[in-house]
Amino acid sequence: GPNMGGKSTYIRTVALCQLLGQLGSFLPATSASLPILAGIYTRMGSNDDLARGLSTFMVELWNAGF
């Protein structure tokens, strides 16, 4: 998707809903059918360099290259 499009926020929300559902907690949904997971694995960057015009994704690509 486009840079600064909210992809990381969406992934965090899905992971949090899965975790809350597995714990039996409230989910902000009309209904949900979630499987039991052994773990939630993701690699997400938390840094960007907007002053230099680099999105979080671009910084992650740059860091993965070194």
Helices and strands as residue ranges (DSSP letters): H 7-23, G 50-52, H 56-64
